[in-house]
Amino acid sequence: MNTALIKLQRKGQMVIPRSLREQVGVSEGSLLEVAVVEGGRFLITPQVTLDRSIAADPKKSRKQLLQALSAAVDGIRHEAKGSGLAKLTMKQIDVEVAASRRSQPKKRTKRPVK
């Protein structure tokens, strides 16, 4: 495991060394999840983001939405392969999709009366 000693700066900022960023494939603007785990340690995990408009366009059919999502996943896979990251397994993708669905607000089934 590669480690680095870093200094926490003003306003809680820190710099993750380039070698570690490149190793996991994160760059400027990457979304990182930070969690406190056992023993008062931080766990920093890169997150995959997806433009919500791809999956929320009411004008598109279900088939068109699935094609758009498939194209987005292909793009993520290509980016991961280019940065040297291993491919996600279908099980990992299913877990991420399920987590994303749970975090989205519930849809209303009926329209409100005006």
C-alpha contacts under 8 A as a table, 3 or more apart, distances in Angstrom:
res1	aa1	res2	aa2	distance
2	N	20	L	7.44
3	T	20	L	7.93
4	A	17	P	7.43
6	I	14	M	7.02
6	I	15	V	6.94
6	I	16	I	7.32
7	K	14	M	6.45
7	K	15	V	7.81
8	L	12	G	5.94
8	L	13	Q	5.88
8	L	14	M	5.06
9	Q	12	G	5.59
9	Q	13	Q	4.99
9	Q	14	M	5.82
10	R	13	Q	6.15
16	I	20	L	6.80
16	I	21	R	6.60
17	P	20	L	5.53
17	P	21	R	6.38
18	R	21	R	4.98
18	R	22	E	5.96
19	S	22	E	5.26
19	S	23	Q	6.11
20	L	23	Q	5.00
20	L	24	V	6.59
21	R	24	V	5.56
21	R	25	G	5.91
21	R	26	V	5.22
21	R	27	S	6.70
22	E	25	G	4.85
22	E	26	V	6.30
22	E	27	S	7.62
22	E	83	S	7.74
24	V	85	L	7.02
25	G	80	A	7.37
25	G	83	S	5.55
25	G	84	G	7.43
25	G	85	L	6.99
26	V	30	S	5.84
26	V	46	P	7.04
27	S	30	S	5.62
30	S	46	P	7.16
30	S	47	Q	7.55
31	L	46	P	6.08
31	L	47	Q	5.47
31	L	48	V	7.36
31	L	49	T	7.60
32	L	44	I	6.31
32	L	45	T	5.47
32	L	46	P	4.44
32	L	47	Q	5.53
33	E	43	L	7.91
33	E	44	I	5.58
33	E	45	T	5.08
33	E	46	P	6.25
33	E	47	Q	6.55
34	V	42	F	6.52
34	V	43	L	5.65
34	V	44	I	4.58
34	V	45	T	6.53
35	A	42	F	5.57
35	A	43	L	5.14
35	A	44	I	6.57
36	V	40	G	6.10
36	V	41	R	5.56
36	V	42	F	4.66
36	V	43	L	6.21
37	V	40	G	5.93
37	V	41	R	5.31
37	V	42	F	6.07
37	V	43	L	6.60
38	E	41	R	6.29
50	L	54	I	7.85
50	L	72	A	7.42
51	D	54	I	5.80
51	D	55	A	7.77
52	R	55	A	5.54
52	R	56	A	6.12
53	S	56	A	4.94
53	S	57	D	5.95
54	I	57	D	6.43
54	I	65	L	6.87
54	I	68	A	6.37
54	I	69	L	6.82
55	A	65	L	5.87
55	A	68	A	7.69
55	A	69	L	6.99
57	D	60	K	5.78
57	D	65	L	7.84
58	P	61	S	7.73
60	K	63	K	7.96
60	K	64	Q	5.76
60	K	65	L	6.21
61	S	64	Q	5.16
61	S	65	L	6.25
62	R	65	L	5.08
62	R	66	L	6.17
63	K	66	L	5.16
63	K	67	Q	6.19
64	Q	67	Q	5.05
64	Q	68	A	6.18
65	L	68	A	5.07
65	L	69	L	6.17
66	L	69	L	5.04
66	L	70	S	6.00
67	Q	70	S	4.98
67	Q	71	A	6.18
68	A	71	A	5.10
68	A	72	A	6.26
69	L	72	A	4.98
69	L	73	V	6.20
70	S	73	V	5.10
70	S	74	D	6.15
71	A	74	D	5.00
71	A	75	G	6.24
72	A	75	G	5.04
72	A	76	I	6.31
73	V	76	I	5.00
73	V	77	R	6.12
74	D	77	R	5.05
74	D	78	H	6.11
75	G	78	H	5.07
75	G	79	E	6.15
76	I	79	E	5.09
76	I	80	A	6.10
77	R	80	A	5.05
77	R	81	K	6.06
77	R	87	K	6.52
77	R	88	L	7.69
78	H	81	K	5.11
78	H	82	G	6.09
79	E	82	G	5.07
79	E	83	S	6.27
80	A	83	S	5.21
80	A	84	G	6.29
80	A	85	L	5.00
80	A	86	A	6.94
80	A	87	K	6.99
81	K	84	G	5.13
81	K	85	L	5.47
81	K	86	A	6.53
81	K	87	K	6.84
82	G	85	L	7.50
88	L	92	Q	5.96
88	L	93	I	6.44
89	T	92	Q	5.19
89	T	93	I	6.32
90	M	93	I	4.98
90	M	94	D	6.06
91	K	94	D	5.05
91	K	95	V	6.24
92	Q	95	V	5.08
92	Q	96	E	6.25
93	I	96	E	5.12
93	I	97	V	6.09
94	D	97	V	5.12
94	D	98	A	6.05
95	V	98	A	5.17
95	V	99	A	6.17
96	E	99	A	5.10
96	E	100	S	6.13
97	V	100	S	5.05
97	V	101	R	6.16
98	A	101	R	5.09
98	A	102	R	6.23
99	A	102	R	5.14
99	A	103	S	6.34
100	S	103	S	5.22
100	S	104	Q	6.52
101	R	104	Q	5.36
102	R	105	P	7.85
108	R	111	R	7.14
